[in-house]
Amino acid sequence: MQRVTITLDDDLLADIDRLVERRGYQGRSEAIRDLARAGLAEAAPVEKEDGPCVAALVYVYDHAARELSKRLTTAYHEHHELTLTTLHVHLDHGSCMEVSVLKGDGSAVRGMAERVIAERGVRHGRAVVIPVRETETGTGHHHHGHEHEHSHDHSHGHSHSHDDE
């Protein structure tokens, strides 16, 4: 076993301490090991890495984090072909949530999601990736018993800029 040093913000550490108390862990290390195992299991490659998919990428971030808005915008521009739309919500004075709908090759979509979630200043993030058949990703017409309109918003949301960063 190896000893490592990590930096956690106060809120995250308080959440871990509550988990330790609630589940009866002997200490923080046991809880963090279990959380790391669960996170690694969730991040493990899925059976079908490649192939078409759709995904919802949801993340909460600190909108004042240095250069984060620029880094996120750059990530979306570099992978513009994957992004169908993004919803931006102001949660409170310092936190924003974005929900991005992505579509494309599974490995590319997962790579994009992982890049966004890993950005410094992104507090929480999760991608729900759904494999689809080739025919489900096309823009052709289809009929399933009722009429509806297809709208495709290819925006990427907006960013906040702060001159003091």
DSSP file (Angstrom, degrees, kcal/mol; ACC not computed):
  #  RESIDUE AA STRUCTURE BP1 BP2  ACC     N-H-->O    O-->H-N    N-H-->O    O-->H-N    TCO  KAPPA ALPHA  PHI   PSI    X-CA   Y-CA   Z-CA
    1    1 A M              0   0    0      0, 0.0     2,-0.3     0, 0.0     0, 0.0   0.000 360.0 360.0 360.0 141.9    0.0    0.0    0.0
    2    2 A Q        -     0   0    0      2,-0.0     2,-0.5     0, 0.0     0, 0.0  -0.854 360.0-131.4-115.0 150.7    1.2    3.5   -0.8
    3    3 A R        -     0   0    0     -2,-0.3     2,-0.3     2,-0.0     0, 0.0  -0.853  29.2-179.3 -98.2 132.6    0.6    6.8    0.9
    4    4 A V        -     0   0    0     -2,-0.5     2,-0.5     2,-0.0    -2,-0.0  -0.910  21.9-134.0-128.6 158.0   -0.4    9.7   -1.3
    5    5 A T        +     0   0    0     -2,-0.3     2,-0.3     2,-0.0    -2,-0.0  -0.951  26.5 177.1-112.7 129.9   -1.3   13.3   -0.7
    6    6 A I        -     0   0    0     -2,-0.5     2,-0.5     2,-0.0    -2,-0.0  -0.925  24.7-131.5-129.2 156.9   -4.3   14.9   -2.3
    7    7 A T        +     0   0    0     -2,-0.3     2,-0.4     0, 0.0    -2,-0.0  -0.938  27.2 177.8-110.2 126.5   -5.9   18.3   -2.0
    8    8 A L        -     0   0    0     -2,-0.5     2,-0.1     2,-0.0    -2,-0.0  -0.966  29.3-116.9-126.8 142.1   -9.7   18.5   -1.4
    9    9 A D     >  -     0   0    0     -2,-0.4     4,-2.3     1,-0.1     5,-0.2  -0.373  35.1-106.4 -73.2 162.0  -11.8   21.6   -1.0
   10   10 A D  H  > S+     0   0    0      1,-0.2     4,-2.3     2,-0.2     5,-0.2   0.861 117.5  52.2 -58.9 -40.9  -13.6   22.0    2.4
   11   11 A D  H  > S+     0   0    0      2,-0.2     4,-2.1     1,-0.2    -1,-0.2   0.911 110.5  47.8 -64.0 -42.5  -17.0   21.1    1.1
   12   12 A L  H  > S+     0   0    0      2,-0.2     4,-2.3     1,-0.2    -2,-0.2   0.914 111.6  50.0 -65.0 -42.5  -15.8   17.9   -0.5
   13   13 A L  H  X S+     0   0    0     -4,-2.3     4,-2.6     1,-0.2    -1,-0.2   0.891 109.3  52.0 -63.3 -38.8  -14.0   16.9    2.7
   14   14 A A  H  X S+     0   0    0     -4,-2.3     4,-2.2    -5,-0.2    -1,-0.2   0.900 108.9  51.0 -63.6 -40.0  -17.1   17.6    4.8
   15   15 A D  H  X S+     0   0    0     -4,-2.1     4,-2.0     2,-0.2    -2,-0.2   0.909 110.8  48.4 -61.8 -42.1  -19.1   15.3    2.4
   16   16 A I  H  X S+     0   0    0     -4,-2.3     4,-2.6     2,-0.2    -2,-0.2   0.913 109.7  52.2 -65.0 -42.6  -16.5   12.6    2.8
   17   17 A D  H  X S+     0   0    0     -4,-2.6     4,-2.2     1,-0.2    -1,-0.2   0.892 108.9  50.3 -61.7 -38.8  -16.6   13.0    6.6
   18   18 A R  H  X S+     0   0    0     -4,-2.2     4,-3.0     2,-0.2    -1,-0.2   0.896 110.4  50.2 -64.7 -39.2  -20.4   12.6    6.6
   19   19 A L  H  X S+     0   0    0     -4,-2.0     4,-2.6     2,-0.2     6,-0.3   0.915 108.8  52.1 -63.7 -42.8  -20.0    9.5    4.5
   20   20 A V  H  X>S+     0   0    0     -4,-2.6     5,-1.5     1,-0.2     4,-1.1   0.929 114.7  42.6 -57.0 -47.0  -17.5    8.1    6.9
   21   21 A E  H  <5S+     0   0    0     -4,-2.2     3,-0.2     3,-0.2    -2,-0.2   0.936 115.4  47.9 -66.0 -48.3  -19.9    8.7    9.8
   22   22 A R  H  <5S+     0   0    0     -4,-3.0    -2,-0.2     1,-0.2    -1,-0.2   0.873 120.4  36.0 -64.4 -39.5  -23.0    7.4    8.0
   23   23 A R  H  <5S-     0   0    0     -4,-2.6    -1,-0.2    -5,-0.2    -2,-0.2   0.524 107.7-119.6 -95.1  -6.1  -21.4    4.2    6.7
   24   24 A G  T  <5 +     0   0    0     -4,-1.1    -3,-0.2    -5,-0.3    -4,-0.1   0.795  46.2 172.8  76.6  27.9  -19.2    3.5    9.8
   25   25 A Y      < -     0   0    0     -5,-1.5    -1,-0.2    -6,-0.3     3,-0.1  -0.318  40.1-126.9 -63.9 154.0  -15.8    3.6    8.1
   26   26 A Q  S    S-     0   0    0      1,-0.2     2,-0.3     2,-0.0    -1,-0.1   0.729  82.0 -27.2 -73.1 -22.1  -12.8    3.4   10.4
   27   27 A G  S  > S-     0   0    0      1,-0.1     4,-1.4    -7,-0.0     3,-0.3  -0.982  73.6 -78.3-175.3 178.0  -11.5    6.6    8.7
   28   28 A R  H  > S+     0   0    0     -2,-0.3     4,-3.0     1,-0.2     5,-0.3   0.856 117.3  63.1 -61.6 -37.6  -11.3    8.7    5.6
   29   29 A S  H  > S+     0   0    0      1,-0.2     4,-2.5     2,-0.2    -1,-0.2   0.911 103.0  48.1 -58.7 -44.3   -8.8    6.5    3.8
   30   30 A E  H  > S+     0   0    0     -3,-0.3     4,-2.2     2,-0.2    -1,-0.2   0.921 113.8  47.5 -62.2 -43.3  -11.2    3.5    3.7
   31   31 A A  H  X S+     0   0    0     -4,-1.4     4,-2.6     1,-0.2    -2,-0.2   0.925 112.5  48.3 -64.2 -44.9  -14.0    5.8    2.4
   32   32 A I  H  X S+     0   0    0     -4,-3.0     4,-2.6     1,-0.2    -1,-0.2   0.879 109.8  52.9 -66.3 -37.1  -11.8    7.3   -0.3
   33   33 A R  H  X S+     0   0    0     -4,-2.5     4,-2.6    -5,-0.3    -1,-0.2   0.930 111.3  46.6 -61.5 -44.5  -10.6    3.9   -1.4
   34   34 A D  H  X S+     0   0    0     -4,-2.2     4,-2.5     2,-0.2    -2,-0.2   0.918 113.4  48.4 -63.6 -42.8  -14.2    2.7   -1.8
   35   35 A L  H  X S+     0   0    0     -4,-2.6     4,-2.5     2,-0.2    -2,-0.2   0.895 111.5  50.3 -63.7 -39.5  -15.1    5.9   -3.7
   36   36 A A  H  X S+     0   0    0     -4,-2.6     4,-2.7     2,-0.2    -2,-0.2   0.921 110.5  49.4 -64.5 -43.8  -12.1    5.5   -5.9
   37   37 A R  H  X S+     0   0    0     -4,-2.6     4,-2.5     2,-0.2    -2,-0.2   0.928 112.5  47.6 -59.9 -44.9  -13.0    1.9   -6.7
   38   38 A A  H  X S+     0   0    0     -4,-2.5     4,-2.1     1,-0.2    -2,-0.2   0.907 113.2  48.3 -63.8 -41.3  -16.6    2.9   -7.5
   39   39 A G  H  X S+     0   0    0     -4,-2.5     4,-2.0     2,-0.2    -1,-0.2   0.898 112.0  48.8 -65.6 -40.5  -15.4    5.7   -9.7
   40   40 A L  H  X S+     0   0    0     -4,-2.7     4,-0.8     2,-0.2    -2,-0.2   0.885 110.4  51.2 -66.6 -38.4  -12.9    3.5  -11.5
   41   41 A A  H  < S+     0   0    0     -4,-2.5     3,-0.5     1,-0.2    -2,-0.2   0.908 112.0  47.2 -64.5 -40.6  -15.5    0.8  -12.1
   42   42 A E  H  < S+     0   0    0     -4,-2.1    -2,-0.2     1,-0.2    -1,-0.2   0.855 113.8  47.7 -68.1 -34.1  -17.8    3.5  -13.5
   43   43 A A  H  < S+     0   0    0     -4,-2.0    -1,-0.2    -5,-0.2    -2,-0.2   0.543  85.2 118.4 -84.6  -7.4  -15.1    4.9  -15.7
   44   44 A A  S  < S-     0   0    0     -4,-0.8    -3,-0.0    -3,-0.5    -4,-0.0  -0.254  81.2 -88.3 -59.7 145.6  -14.0    1.4  -17.0
   45   45 A P        -     0   0    0      0, 0.0    -1,-0.1     0, 0.0     2,-0.1  -0.269  44.3-128.4 -56.1 136.3  -14.3    1.0  -20.7
   46   46 A V        -     0   0    0     -3,-0.1     3,-0.4     1,-0.1    -4,-0.0  -0.419  26.9-100.7 -82.0 165.5  -17.7   -0.3  -21.7
   47   47 A E  S    S+     0   0    0      1,-0.3     2,-0.7    -2,-0.1    -1,-0.1   0.849 116.3  41.4 -56.4 -39.4  -18.2   -3.2  -24.0
   48   48 A K        +     0   0    0      1,-0.2    -1,-0.3    58,-0.0    -2,-0.1  -0.729  63.5 163.1-116.1  83.1  -18.8   -1.2  -27.1
   49   49 A E        +     0   0    0     -2,-0.7    61,-0.2    -3,-0.4    -1,-0.2   0.924  65.5  48.2 -63.5 -46.5  -16.4    1.8  -27.1
   50   50 A D  S    S+     0   0    0     56,-0.2    55,-0.0    57,-0.1     0, 0.0  -0.356  78.7  71.2 -93.0 173.2  -16.8    2.6  -30.7
   51   51 A G  S    S-     0   0    0     -2,-0.1    55,-2.9     2,-0.1    56,-0.1  -0.198  88.0 -46.2 103.4 162.4  -19.9    3.0  -32.8
   52   52 A P  E     +A  105   0A   0      0, 0.0    80,-2.1     0, 0.0     2,-0.3  -0.308  63.3 158.7 -69.2 146.9  -22.6    5.6  -32.8
   53   53 A C  E     -AB 104 131A   0     51,-2.0    51,-2.1    78,-0.3     2,-0.3  -0.972  32.1-138.4-154.6 166.2  -24.1    6.9  -29.6
   54   54 A V  E     -AB 103 130A   0     76,-2.2    76,-3.4    -2,-0.3     2,-0.3  -0.919  27.0-174.3-122.7 155.9  -25.9    9.8  -28.0
   55   55 A A  E     -AB 102 129A   0     47,-2.3    47,-2.6    -2,-0.3     2,-0.5  -0.997  26.3-142.7-151.3 151.8  -25.0   11.2  -24.6
   56   56 A A  E     -AB 101 128A   0     72,-1.9    72,-2.3    -2,-0.3     2,-0.6  -0.979  20.1-164.1-113.2 117.2  -26.1   13.7  -22.0
   57   57 A L  E     -AB 100 127A   0     43,-3.1    43,-2.9    -2,-0.5     2,-0.5  -0.909  10.6-177.5-102.9 117.8  -23.1   15.4  -20.4
   58   58 A V  E     +AB  99 126A   0     68,-2.8    68,-2.5    -2,-0.6     2,-0.3  -0.963   9.2 159.7-120.0 129.1  -24.2   17.1  -17.1
   59   59 A Y  E     -AB  98 125A   0     39,-2.2    39,-2.5    -2,-0.5     2,-0.4  -0.999  29.1-147.3-150.5 151.8  -21.7   19.1  -15.0
   60   60 A V  E     +AB  97 124A   0     64,-2.4    63,-2.1    -2,-0.3    64,-1.5  -0.950  28.9 174.7-115.8 136.0  -21.7   21.8  -12.3
   61   61 A Y  E     -AB  96 122A   0     35,-2.8    35,-2.5    -2,-0.4     2,-0.8  -0.948  39.9-105.4-143.1 162.4  -18.8   24.2  -12.2
   62   62 A D  E >   -A   95   0A   0     59,-2.4     3,-1.8    -2,-0.3    33,-0.2  -0.781  28.3-157.6 -85.0 109.2  -17.4   27.3  -10.5
   63   63 A H  T 3  S+     0   0    0     31,-1.6     6,-0.2    -2,-0.8    -1,-0.1   0.669  89.9  55.9 -69.8 -13.4  -18.0   30.0  -13.1
   64   64 A A  T 3  S+     0   0    0     30,-0.5    -1,-0.3    57,-0.1     3,-0.1   0.459  75.4 126.3 -93.9  -1.2  -15.3   32.2  -11.5
   65   65 A A  S X> S-     0   0    0     -3,-1.8     3,-1.8     1,-0.1     4,-0.5  -0.349  78.3 -89.8 -59.9 134.4  -12.6   29.5  -11.8
   66   66 A R  T 34 S-     0   0    0      1,-0.3    -1,-0.1     2,-0.1    -2,-0.1  -0.200  97.7 -19.1 -54.6 121.5   -9.6   31.0  -13.6
   67   67 A E  T 3> S+     0   0    0     95,-0.1     4,-2.4    -3,-0.1    -1,-0.3   0.475  96.9 126.0  63.6   4.4   -9.8   30.5  -17.4
   68   68 A L  H <>  +     0   0    0     -3,-1.8     4,-2.9     1,-0.2     5,-0.3   0.923  69.9  52.6 -61.6 -44.6  -12.4   27.7  -17.1
   69   69 A S  H  X S+     0   0    0     -4,-0.5     4,-2.4    -6,-0.2    -1,-0.2   0.909 111.7  46.9 -57.1 -42.6  -14.9   29.4  -19.4
   70   70 A K  H  > S+     0   0    0      2,-0.2     4,-2.4     1,-0.2    -1,-0.2   0.909 112.4  49.3 -65.8 -42.4  -12.3   29.7  -22.1
   71   71 A R  H  X S+     0   0    0     -4,-2.4     4,-2.2     2,-0.2    -2,-0.2   0.902 112.8  47.3 -65.2 -40.7  -11.1   26.1  -21.7
   72   72 A L  H  X S+     0   0    0     -4,-2.9     4,-2.4     2,-0.2    -2,-0.2   0.927 112.1  49.4 -66.1 -44.2  -14.6   24.8  -21.9
   73   73 A T  H  X S+     0   0    0     -4,-2.4     4,-2.4    -5,-0.3    -2,-0.2   0.914 111.0  50.5 -60.9 -42.3  -15.4   26.9  -25.0
   74   74 A T  H  X S+     0   0    0     -4,-2.4     4,-2.6     2,-0.2    -1,-0.2   0.919 108.9  51.6 -61.1 -44.3  -12.2   25.7  -26.6
   75   75 A A  H  X S+     0   0    0     -4,-2.2     4,-1.0     1,-0.2    -2,-0.2   0.921 112.0  46.3 -59.7 -44.2  -13.1   22.1  -25.9
   76   76 A Y  H  < S+     0   0    0     -4,-2.4     3,-0.3     1,-0.2     7,-0.2   0.887 112.8  49.1 -67.9 -38.4  -16.5   22.5  -27.5
   77   77 A H  H >< S+     0   0    0     -4,-2.4     3,-1.2     1,-0.2    -2,-0.2   0.888 108.3  53.8 -67.7 -37.6  -15.1   24.3  -30.5
   78   78 A E  H 3< S+     0   0    0     -4,-2.6    -1,-0.2     1,-0.3    -2,-0.2   0.738 121.5  31.8 -67.8 -21.5  -12.5   21.6  -31.0
   79   79 A H  T >X S+     0   0    0     -4,-1.0     3,-2.2    -3,-0.3     4,-0.7  -0.180  75.2 139.4-126.5  39.5  -15.3   19.0  -31.0
   80   80 A H  G X4  +     0   0    0     -3,-1.2     3,-0.6     1,-0.3    -1,-0.1   0.770  65.6  66.0 -57.4 -28.2  -18.1   21.0  -32.5
   81   81 A E  G 34 S+     0   0    0      1,-0.2    -1,-0.3    -4,-0.1    22,-0.1   0.668 100.6  51.0 -70.2 -14.7  -19.3   18.0  -34.6
   82   82 A L  G <4 S+     0   0    0     -3,-2.2    21,-2.6    -6,-0.2     2,-0.5   0.683  92.1  86.9 -92.2 -20.9  -20.2   16.2  -31.4
   83   83 A T  E <<  +C  102   0A   0     -4,-0.7    19,-0.2    -3,-0.6     3,-0.1  -0.718  39.2 169.6 -94.3 121.6  -22.4   18.9  -29.8
   84   84 A L  E    S-     0   0A   0     17,-3.2    71,-0.3    -2,-0.5     2,-0.3   0.864  70.2 -26.3 -89.1 -46.2  -26.1   19.1  -30.7
   85   85 A T  E     -C  101   0A   0     16,-1.1    16,-2.8    69,-0.2    -1,-0.4  -0.984  50.6-147.8-163.0 160.4  -27.0   21.6  -28.0
   86   86 A T  E     -C  100   0A   0     -2,-0.3     2,-0.5    14,-0.2    71,-0.3  -0.997   7.2-153.9-138.3 132.5  -26.1   22.9  -24.5
   87   87 A L  E     -C   99   0A   0     12,-2.8    12,-2.1    -2,-0.4     2,-0.5  -0.911  12.5-160.0-103.7 129.8  -28.3   24.3  -21.8
   88   88 A H  E     -C   98   0A   0     -2,-0.5     2,-0.4    10,-0.2    10,-0.2  -0.947  10.0-177.6-115.1 128.3  -26.7   26.7  -19.3
   89   89 A V  E     -C   97   0A   0      8,-2.9     8,-2.7    -2,-0.5     2,-0.7  -0.987  23.7-138.7-128.9 132.6  -28.2   27.3  -15.9
   90   90 A H  E     +C   96   0A   0     -2,-0.4     6,-0.2     6,-0.2     3,-0.1  -0.812  22.0 180.0 -86.9 115.8  -27.1   29.7  -13.2
   91   91 A L        -     0   0    0      4,-2.1     2,-0.2    -2,-0.7     5,-0.2   0.887  60.7 -33.4 -86.0 -42.7  -27.5   27.8   -9.9
   92   92 A D  S    S-     0   0    0      3,-1.5    -1,-0.2     0, 0.0     3,-0.1  -0.839  87.2 -57.5-158.7-166.1  -26.3   30.5   -7.5
   93   93 A H  S    S+     0   0    0     -2,-0.2     3,-0.0     1,-0.2    -2,-0.0   0.834 132.8  18.1 -57.3 -35.4  -23.8   33.3   -7.3
   94   94 A G  S    S+     0   0    0    -31,-0.1   -31,-1.6   -32,-0.1   -30,-0.5   0.499 111.2  77.0-117.3  -4.3  -20.8   31.1   -8.1
   95   95 A S  E     -A   62   0A   0    -33,-0.2    -4,-2.1   -32,-0.1    -3,-1.5  -0.896  46.1-179.5-120.0 139.8  -22.1   27.9   -9.6
   96   96 A C  E     -AC  61  90A   0    -35,-2.5   -35,-2.8    -2,-0.4     2,-0.4  -0.936  12.3-151.9-126.7 153.5  -23.4   27.1  -13.1
   97   97 A M  E     -AC  60  89A   0     -8,-2.7    -8,-2.9    -2,-0.3     2,-0.4  -0.978   9.9-168.5-122.4 140.0  -24.7   23.8  -14.5
   98   98 A E  E     -AC  59  88A   0    -39,-2.5   -39,-2.2    -2,-0.4     2,-0.5  -0.985   8.5-164.6-126.9 143.2  -24.5   22.8  -18.1
   99   99 A V  E     -AC  58  87A   0    -12,-2.1   -12,-2.8    -2,-0.4     2,-0.5  -0.984  14.2-171.4-123.4 115.9  -26.3   20.0  -19.9
  100  100 A S  E     -AC  57  86A   0    -43,-2.9   -43,-3.1    -2,-0.5     2,-0.6  -0.918  15.4-147.3-112.6 133.3  -24.8   19.1  -23.3
  101  101 A V  E     -AC  56  85A   0    -16,-2.8   -17,-3.2    -2,-0.5   -16,-1.1  -0.889  24.3-172.2 -98.4 121.8  -26.4   16.7  -25.7
  102  102 A L  E     -AC  55  83A   0    -47,-2.6   -47,-2.3    -2,-0.6     2,-0.3  -0.812  10.8-175.8-115.3 152.7  -23.7   15.0  -27.7
  103  103 A K  E     +A   54   0A   0    -21,-2.6     2,-0.3    -2,-0.3   -49,-0.2  -0.972  36.2  69.0-149.8 133.6  -23.9   12.6  -30.7
  104  104 A G  E    S-A   53   0A   0    -51,-2.1   -51,-2.0    -2,-0.3     2,-0.1  -0.992  81.7  -5.5 159.5-159.8  -21.1   10.7  -32.5
  105  105 A D  E  >  -A   52   0A   0     -2,-0.3     4,-2.8   -53,-0.2     5,-0.2  -0.430  64.1-124.4 -65.8 137.5  -18.7    7.9  -32.3
  106  106 A G  H  > S+     0   0    0    -55,-2.9     4,-2.6     1,-0.2   -56,-0.2   0.869 108.0  47.6 -54.6 -45.1  -18.7    6.4  -28.7
  107  107 A S  H  > S+     0   0    0      1,-0.2     4,-2.2     2,-0.2    -1,-0.2   0.884 114.0  47.9 -68.3 -35.9  -14.9    6.9  -28.1
  108  108 A A  H  > S+     0   0    0     -3,-0.2     4,-2.3     2,-0.2    -2,-0.2   0.917 113.2  47.5 -68.2 -43.0  -15.0   10.5  -29.3
  109  109 A V  H  X S+     0   0    0     -4,-2.8     4,-2.5     2,-0.2    -2,-0.2   0.929 114.0  46.9 -64.3 -45.4  -18.1   11.3  -27.2
  110  110 A R  H  X S+     0   0    0     -4,-2.6     4,-2.8    -5,-0.2     5,-0.2   0.903 111.5  52.2 -63.5 -40.2  -16.6    9.7  -24.1
  111  111 A G  H  X S+     0   0    0     -4,-2.2     4,-2.2    -5,-0.2    -1,-0.2   0.914 110.5  47.5 -61.3 -43.3  -13.3   11.5  -24.7
  112  112 A M  H  X S+     0   0    0     -4,-2.3     4,-2.2     2,-0.2    -2,-0.2   0.934 113.4  48.0 -62.7 -47.1  -15.1   14.8  -24.9
  113  113 A A  H  X S+     0   0    0     -4,-2.5     4,-2.6     1,-0.2     5,-0.2   0.920 112.1  49.0 -61.1 -45.0  -17.1   14.1  -21.8
  114  114 A E  H  X S+     0   0    0     -4,-2.8     4,-2.0     1,-0.2    -1,-0.2   0.888 109.5  52.7 -63.1 -39.4  -14.0   13.0  -19.9
  115  115 A R  H  X S+     0   0    0     -4,-2.2     4,-0.6    -5,-0.2    -1,-0.2   0.929 112.4  44.4 -62.2 -45.5  -12.1   16.1  -21.0
  116  116 A V  H >< S+     0   0    0     -4,-2.2     3,-1.2     1,-0.2    -2,-0.2   0.942 114.1  48.6 -65.5 -47.8  -14.8   18.5  -19.8
  117  117 A I  H 3< S+     0   0    0     -4,-2.6    -1,-0.2     1,-0.3    -2,-0.2   0.829 108.9  55.0 -62.9 -32.4  -15.4   16.7  -16.4
  118  118 A A  H 3< S+     0   0    0     -4,-2.0    -1,-0.3    -5,-0.2    -2,-0.2   0.592  80.7 116.7 -79.1 -10.5  -11.6   16.6  -15.7
  119  119 A E  S X< S-     0   0    0     -3,-1.2     3,-2.0    -4,-0.6     2,-0.2  -0.315  77.7-106.9 -61.3 138.8  -11.3   20.4  -16.1
  120  120 A R  T 3  S+     0   0    0      1,-0.3    -1,-0.1   -54,-0.1     3,-0.1  -0.504 108.9  34.3 -65.7 129.2  -10.1   22.2  -13.0
  121  121 A G  T 3  S+     0   0    0      1,-0.4   -59,-2.4    -2,-0.2     2,-0.7   0.146  84.5 116.0 106.4 -17.0  -13.2   24.1  -11.6
  122  122 A V  E <   -B   61   0A   0     -3,-2.0    -1,-0.4   -61,-0.2   -61,-0.3  -0.784  43.7-174.8 -83.5 117.0  -15.7   21.5  -12.7
  123  123 A R  E     +     0   0A   0    -63,-2.1     2,-0.3    -2,-0.7   -62,-0.2   0.899  62.9   7.4 -83.9 -43.2  -17.1   20.2   -9.4
  124  124 A H  E     +B   60   0A   0    -64,-1.5   -64,-2.4     2,-0.0     2,-0.3  -0.991  67.9 165.3-140.3 144.7  -19.3   17.4  -10.4
  125  125 A G  E     +B   59   0A   0     -2,-0.3     2,-0.3   -66,-0.2   -66,-0.2  -0.978   7.9 173.3-160.8 150.0  -19.9   15.7  -13.8
  126  126 A R  E     -B   58   0A   0    -68,-2.5   -68,-2.8    -2,-0.3     2,-0.5  -0.977  15.1-152.1-155.6 142.7  -21.4   12.7  -15.3
  127  127 A A  E     -B   57   0A   0     -2,-0.3     2,-0.7   -70,-0.2   -70,-0.2  -0.976   3.9-157.4-118.3 131.4  -22.1   11.5  -18.8
  128  128 A V  E     -B   56   0A   0    -72,-2.3   -72,-1.9    -2,-0.5     2,-0.5  -0.935  18.4-167.1-104.8 110.9  -24.9    9.1  -19.7
  129  129 A V  E     -B   55   0A   0     -2,-0.7   -74,-0.2   -74,-0.2    -2,-0.0  -0.873   5.9-169.7-107.0 127.8  -23.9    7.5  -23.0
  130  130 A I  E     -B   54   0A   0    -76,-3.4   -76,-2.2    -2,-0.5     2,-0.1  -0.954  17.3-137.0-121.1 113.6  -26.5    5.5  -24.9
  131  131 A P  E     -B   53   0A   0      0, 0.0     2,-0.3     0, 0.0   -78,-0.3  -0.416  27.5-172.1 -65.4 143.4  -25.4    3.3  -27.9
  132  132 A V        -     0   0    0    -80,-2.1     2,-0.1    -2,-0.1     5,-0.0  -0.936  25.8-105.4-134.2 158.1  -27.6    3.6  -30.9
  133  133 A R    >>  -     0   0    0     -2,-0.3     3,-1.5     1,-0.1     4,-0.7  -0.472  38.7-107.9 -76.6 156.1  -28.0    1.9  -34.2
  134  134 A E  H >> S+     0   0    0      1,-0.3     3,-1.1     2,-0.2     4,-0.5   0.873 120.3  56.5 -50.7 -41.4  -26.8    3.8  -37.3
  135  135 A T  H 34 S+     0   0    0      1,-0.3     3,-0.3     2,-0.2    -1,-0.3   0.744 101.1  58.0 -67.7 -22.1  -30.4    4.3  -38.4
  136  136 A E  H <4 S+     0   0    0     -3,-1.5    -1,-0.3     1,-0.2    -2,-0.2   0.660 103.1  52.6 -81.1 -15.5  -31.2    6.0  -35.1
  137  137 A T  H << S+     0   0    0     -3,-1.1    -1,-0.2    -4,-0.7    -2,-0.2   0.535  88.8  98.9 -98.2  -6.2  -28.6    8.7  -35.6
  138  138 A G  S  < S-     0   0    0     -4,-0.5    -3,-0.0    -3,-0.3     0, 0.0  -0.164  74.0-129.0 -74.6 173.1  -29.6    9.9  -39.0
  139  139 A T        +     0   0    0      2,-0.0    -1,-0.1     0, 0.0    -3,-0.1   0.227  65.6 124.9-106.3  12.7  -31.7   12.9  -39.8
  140  140 A G        -     0   0    0     -5,-0.2     2,-0.2     1,-0.1     0, 0.0  -0.162  68.5 -92.6 -68.5 166.1  -34.2   11.0  -42.0
  141  141 A H        +     0   0    0      2,-0.0     2,-0.3     0, 0.0    -1,-0.1  -0.486  46.2 175.5 -79.2 149.9  -37.9   11.1  -41.4
  142  142 A H        -     0   0    0     -2,-0.2     2,-0.4     2,-0.0     0, 0.0  -0.955  19.4-140.2-148.1 165.1  -39.5    8.4  -39.3
  143  143 A H        +     0   0    0     -2,-0.3     4,-0.1     1,-0.1    -2,-0.0  -0.989  23.0 164.5-136.0 128.2  -42.9    7.6  -38.0
  144  144 A H  S    S-     0   0    0      2,-0.6    -1,-0.1    -2,-0.4     3,-0.1  -0.211  72.0 -76.0-138.1  49.2  -43.9    6.2  -34.7
  145  145 A G  S    S+     0   0    0      1,-0.1     2,-0.3     0, 0.0    -2,-0.0   0.283 108.8  58.9  88.7 -11.7  -47.6    6.9  -34.3
  146  146 A H  S    S-     0   0    0      2,-0.0    -2,-0.6     0, 0.0     2,-0.3  -0.981  77.2-113.2-147.2 159.9  -47.6   10.6  -33.6
  147  147 A E        +     0   0    0     -2,-0.3     2,-0.3    -4,-0.1    -4,-0.1  -0.717  39.2 157.2 -94.7 142.0  -46.4   13.8  -35.1
  148  148 A H        -     0   0    0     -2,-0.3     2,-0.4     2,-0.0    -2,-0.0  -0.981  36.1-112.9-155.5 164.0  -43.7   15.9  -33.7
  149  149 A E        -     0   0    0     -2,-0.3     2,-0.6     2,-0.0    -2,-0.0  -0.772  20.2-139.6-101.6 143.5  -41.2   18.5  -34.8
  150  150 A H        -     0   0    0     -2,-0.4     2,-0.4     2,-0.0    -2,-0.0  -0.895  22.1-178.9-100.0 123.9  -37.5   18.0  -34.9
  151  151 A S        -     0   0    0     -2,-0.6     2,-0.6     2,-0.0    -2,-0.0  -0.984   9.4-165.1-122.4 137.9  -35.4   20.9  -33.8
  152  152 A H        -     0   0    0     -2,-0.4     2,-0.7     2,-0.0   -67,-0.1  -0.941   2.0-171.1-124.5 108.7  -31.7   20.9  -33.8
  153  153 A D        -     0   0    0     -2,-0.6    -2,-0.0     1,-0.1   -67,-0.0  -0.886   2.6-173.5-100.7 112.3  -30.0   23.6  -31.8
  154  154 A H        +     0   0    0     -2,-0.7   -69,-0.2   -69,-0.1     2,-0.1  -0.038  40.4 126.9 -97.7  32.3  -26.3   23.6  -32.5
  155  155 A S        -     0   0    0    -71,-0.3     3,-0.1     1,-0.1    -2,-0.1  -0.388  51.8-150.3 -83.1 166.7  -25.4   26.2  -30.0
  156  156 A H        -     0   0    0      1,-0.5     2,-0.1   -71,-0.1   -69,-0.1   0.061  40.6-115.4-124.0  24.4  -22.8   25.7  -27.3
  157  157 A G        -     0   0    0    -71,-0.3    -1,-0.5   -69,-0.0     2,-0.3  -0.419  40.3 -78.8  79.4-156.2  -24.1   27.9  -24.6
  158  158 A H        -     0   0    0     -2,-0.1     2,-0.3    -3,-0.1    -3,-0.0  -0.910  33.7-135.0-141.5 169.0  -22.3   30.9  -23.4
  159  159 A S        -     0   0    0     -2,-0.3     2,-0.4   -87,-0.0   -96,-0.0  -0.852  12.5-125.4-127.1 163.2  -19.4   31.7  -21.2
  160  160 A H        -     0   0    0     -2,-0.3     2,-0.4   -97,-0.1   -91,-0.2  -0.884  22.7-162.1-104.0 136.2  -18.6   34.2  -18.5
  161  161 A S        -     0   0    0     -2,-0.4     2,-0.5   -92,-0.1     3,-0.0  -0.961   3.0-164.8-120.6 143.3  -15.5   36.3  -18.7
  162  162 A H    >   -     0   0    0     -2,-0.4     3,-1.5     1,-0.1   -95,-0.1  -0.987  14.3-152.1-126.7 123.9  -13.9   38.1  -15.9
  163  163 A D  T 3  S+     0   0    0     -2,-0.5    -1,-0.1     1,-0.3    -2,-0.0   0.729  94.0  62.1 -67.3 -21.6  -11.4   40.9  -16.5
  164  164 A D  T 3         0   0    0      1,-0.2    -1,-0.3    -3,-0.0    -3,-0.0   0.362 360.0 360.0 -88.2   8.0   -9.7   40.2  -13.2
  165  165 A E    <         0   0    0     -3,-1.5    -1,-0.2  -100,-0.1    -2,-0.1   0.476 360.0 360.0 -84.7 360.0   -8.7   36.6  -14.0
